[in-house]
């Protein structure tokens, strides 16, 4: 090759990405990002929902366990029966069992053997008077389940009992006693039909709002979802009632 002959550079046949290919790559990347974000969001939402559902179920389980203990240790004195006369020392001891319906709820009042003295050598026994009632919170007006307990059997079972919140956001408590033939809406051991007699069984239904409100001023609406726990409790100290043959032995949950 002579010195004056020009040199030709080799031509590079490889070329970069076209604008169309870049746009397609960006679109695919955005699609994958959105899909991944959606999966993560759904996973977080599901985890939060399961956590909320677990809180509600735990709340209902506590309520049912407490009511079950009180009902299974409920007593009504009937001195015509030897079984009752062995549980007390004098006939001045009073007893009571009442289920009173109102609106979509029930109020339960009963004497039971579940009191636990908090002070050693206190002049208290295991006999107590317990009240269950749905009331609205004074601050936010949301319904809660309250439980009251006395340190001794009162002389008047209609007197006010100091109440404390057993569970918040409880929409309804429904109780139905078994008469030996059918489920009733009420019961009162001072009435002639059921004087000094406990029902053999009590059907319990508790409705709790599924979602907790974060705003202190917000209120539940009528159509808000609820979780319902149902069961039937046998009262061991009920001697004179017929037992239902086909009764529930397990707790049942409903989510609406």
C-alpha positions in Angstrom: 0.0 0.0 0.0 1.5 3.3 -1.0 1.8 6.1 1.4 -0.6 8.3 -0.5 -3.4 5.7 -0.7 -6.1 6.4 1.8 -7.0 3.8 4.5 -10.6 2.7 5.1 -11.8 2.0 8.6 -13.8 -1.3 9.2 -17.5 -0.8 9.4 -19.2 -1.8 12.7 -22.3 -3.7 11.8 -23.6 -3.8 15.4 -26.2 -1.2 16.3 -27.8 0.0 19.6 -31.5 -0.5 20.7 -34.1 1.3 18.7 -36.6 3.7 20.3 -39.3 1.1 19.9 -37.3 -1.5 21.8 -36.6 0.9 24.6 -40.3 1.8 24.9 -41.3 -1.9 25.0 -38.7 -2.6 27.7 -40.0 0.3 29.8 -43.6 -0.9 29.4 -42.6 -4.4 30.5 -40.7 -3.1 33.5 -43.6 -0.9 34.5 -46.0 -3.8 34.2 -43.8 -6.0 36.4 -43.5 -3.2 38.9 -47.3 -2.7 39.1 -47.9 -6.4 39.4 -45.3 -6.8 42.2 -46.7 -3.8 44.0 -50.2 -5.2 43.7 -49.1 -8.5 45.1 -47.4 -6.9 48.0 -50.4 -4.6 48.7 -52.8 -7.6 48.6 -50.5 -9.5 51.0 -50.3 -6.6 53.4 -54.1 -6.1 53.3 -54.7 -9.8 53.8 -52.3 -9.9 56.7 -54.1 -6.9 58.3 -57.5 -8.4 57.8 -56.4 -11.7 59.3 -54.9 -9.8 62.3 -58.1 -7.9 62.8 -60.2 -11.1 62.5 -57.9 -12.7 65.0 -58.4 -9.8 67.4 -62.2 -10.1 67.1 -62.2 -13.8 67.6 -60.0 -13.5 70.6 -62.3 -10.9 72.1 -65.3 -13.1 71.5 -63.5 -16.1 73.0 -62.8 -14.1 76.2 -66.4 -13.1 76.5 -67.7 -16.6 76.0 -65.2 -18.1 78.4 -66.2 -15.6 81.1 -70.0 -16.1 80.7 -69.5 -19.9 80.5 -67.7 -19.9 83.9 -70.4 -17.8 85.5 -73.3 -19.9 84.1 -71.7 -23.3 84.9 -71.3 -22.1 88.5 -74.7 -20.5 88.8 -76.8 -21.5 91.8 -80.4 -20.9 93.0 -81.2 -22.0 96.5 -84.1 -24.4 97.0 -84.1 -25.7 100.6 -86.5 -28.5 99.7 -83.6 -30.2 97.9 -80.7 -31.7 99.8 -78.3 -30.7 97.1 -78.8 -27.0 97.7 -78.9 -27.1 101.5 -75.3 -28.4 101.5 -74.0 -25.3 99.7 -75.0 -22.7 102.3 -75.0 -22.4 106.1 -78.1 -20.2 106.8 -81.4 -19.6 105.1 -80.8 -15.8 105.0 -78.6 -16.4 102.0 -80.4 -15.2 98.9 -80.0 -16.3 95.2 -81.3 -15.2 91.9 -81.2 -15.9 88.2 -82.7 -13.7 85.5 -82.5 -13.2 81.8 -84.3 -10.1 80.6 -84.6 -9.3 76.9 -84.6 -5.7 75.6 -84.3 -4.7 71.9 -81.8 -7.1 70.3 -80.0 -7.8 73.6 -80.4 -9.7 76.8 -79.4 -8.7 80.4 -78.2 -11.5 82.6 -78.3 -11.4 86.4 -77.3 -14.4 88.5 -75.8 -15.6 91.7 -72.7 -17.8 91.1 -69.7 -19.4 92.8 -67.0 -17.6 90.8 -65.9 -14.8 93.1 -62.2 -14.8 94.0 -61.2 -12.6 97.0 -58.2 -10.5 96.1 -57.1 -10.0 99.7 -55.9 -12.9 101.9 -58.2 -13.6 104.9 -60.8 -11.3 103.5 -64.3 -11.8 104.8 -65.6 -12.9 101.4 -66.7 -16.2 100.0 -66.9 -17.6 96.5 -70.5 -16.6 96.3 -71.2 -13.5 94.2 -73.8 -11.6 92.2 -72.9 -11.0 88.6 -74.5 -8.8 85.9 -74.0 -8.7 82.1 -75.3 -5.9 80.0 -74.6 -4.1 76.7 -74.1 -0.3 77.3 -72.8 2.5 75.2 -69.4 4.0 76.0 -69.9 7.5 77.6 -67.0 9.0 75.5 -67.6 7.6 72.0 -71.1 6.1 72.3 -70.0 2.7 70.9 -71.6 -0.4 72.4 -69.5 -2.5 74.8 -70.2 -5.5 76.9 -70.0 -4.7 80.6 -69.7 -7.2 83.5 -70.5 -6.3 87.1 -69.6 -8.3 90.2 -70.2 -7.9 94.0 -68.0 -9.1 96.8 -71.0 -10.6 98.5 -74.6 -11.5 97.8 -76.7 -8.3 98.0 -80.0 -8.0 99.7 -81.6 -6.4 96.6 -80.8 -7.8 93.2 -82.2 -4.8 91.4 -79.6 -2.4 93.0 -76.9 -1.0 90.7 -73.7 -3.0 90.5 -70.2 -1.5 89.7 -69.7 -2.4 86.0 -66.5 -2.7 84.0 -65.9 -3.3 80.3 -65.4 -7.0 79.5 -65.1 -6.4 75.7 -65.4 -3.4 73.4 -67.4 -3.0 70.2 -69.8 -5.8 71.1 -73.0 -5.2 69.2 -75.3 -7.7 70.9 -75.6 -10.3 73.6 -78.6 -12.7 73.2 -79.4 -15.4 75.8 -82.2 -18.0 75.5 -82.9 -20.4 78.4 -84.2 -23.9 77.9 -87.5 -24.6 79.6 -87.4 -28.4 79.1 -89.6 -28.1 76.0 -88.5 -25.0 74.1 -86.2 -22.0 74.1 -87.5 -18.9 75.9 -86.5 -15.2 75.7 -86.6 -14.6 79.4 -86.3 -16.2 82.8 -86.8 -15.1 86.4 -86.6 -17.2 89.5 -89.0 -15.0 91.4 -91.8 -15.9 89.0 -94.2 -18.7 89.9 -93.4 -20.9 86.9 -89.7 -20.9 87.6 -89.4 -20.1 91.2 -86.0 -21.2 92.6 -85.3 -23.2 89.4 -82.4 -22.8 87.0 -82.8 -23.6 83.3 -81.0 -26.7 82.3 -79.3 -25.0 79.4 -78.7 -21.5 78.0 -78.1 -20.6 74.4 -75.6 -17.8 73.9 -75.0 -15.6 70.9 -72.5 -12.7 70.9 -72.1 -10.3 68.0 -68.9 -8.2 67.7 -68.1 -5.7 65.0 -65.5 -7.1 62.7 -63.7 -3.9 62.1 -62.3 -1.5 64.7 -62.9 2.2 64.0 -59.7 4.3 64.1 -61.5 7.6 64.3 -62.6 8.3 67.9 -65.7 10.2 66.7 -66.8 7.6 64.1 -69.9 5.5 64.7 -70.9 2.0 63.5 -73.6 1.8 60.9 -76.4 -0.8 60.9 -75.0 -2.7 58.0 -71.4 -2.9 59.2 -70.0 -6.5 59.2 -70.2 -8.5 62.5 -68.7 -11.8 63.7 -71.1 -14.0 65.7 -70.1 -16.7 68.2 -72.7 -19.2 69.3 -72.8 -22.0 71.8 -75.1 -23.8 74.3 -74.0 -24.1 78.0 -75.3 -26.7 80.4 -75.9 -25.6 83.9 -74.8 -28.4 86.3 -76.8 -27.0 89.3 -80.1 -27.2 87.4 -81.8 -30.3 88.8 -85.4 -30.0 87.7 -85.2 -29.2 84.0 -85.4 -31.7 81.1 -82.2 -31.9 79.0 -82.4 -31.2 75.3 -81.4 -34.4 73.4 -79.7 -32.7 70.4 -77.7 -29.8 71.7 -74.5 -28.2 70.5 -71.2 -29.2 72.1 -68.9 -26.8 70.3 -68.6 -23.1 69.7 -69.8 -21.9 66.3 -68.6 -18.8 64.5 -70.4 -16.7 61.8 -68.8 -14.0 59.8 -71.0 -11.5 58.0 
